[in-house]
Amino acid sequence: MKKILFLFVFIFISCSSVRVVTDYDSSANFDSYNSFAFSKQEINKLEISDIDKKRILSSIEQIMNLKGYNFSNSPDLIVNISTKSREDIYVNRFNDNYFYGWGPYSYSQSYRPSSRVVGLLYIDVVDSKNGNLIWQGNGSGSLYSSKYSRDELITNFVNKVLESFPAKS
């Protein structure tokens, strides 16, 4: 079952348009960590719908489990998340009203503005014993798609951000 889920996640991720940046503490020994939990304080601060919170947390939990980390009430790692969004506005230019014939031809140019909402997801992983940040990832991408459901978009987003998080060996 895990192999099928991993294959689905891998295929789904490969069709992604999420831009990701990650960083980590090179002195951290990721093999010494076994469990994780979410920071309730940070989750309560999120200004997104409860449904999207649930989608994000569920996706993070799935990926962390696939990478060999277990959810725990006394975790080795604390996962913090934060979100933002911005609206990008584009102005598209196109030619219309072509007139062809023997004489001079003319055309006009039109400008049409369009916008796209871009979501930003930040995931920080902190060592629960000393409070040091050991891994950080953020992703940005479109929050809307005509091909995928909201569940699929958020799962894809989280998967792309956590893709480089070290798996247990």
Beta strands, then each sheet from edge to edge (+ up, - down):
strand 1: 19-24
strand 2: 35-38
strand 3: 70-71
strand 4: 77-99
strand 5: 106-127
strand 6: 133-142
sheet 1: 1+ 6- 5+ 4- 2- 3-
end
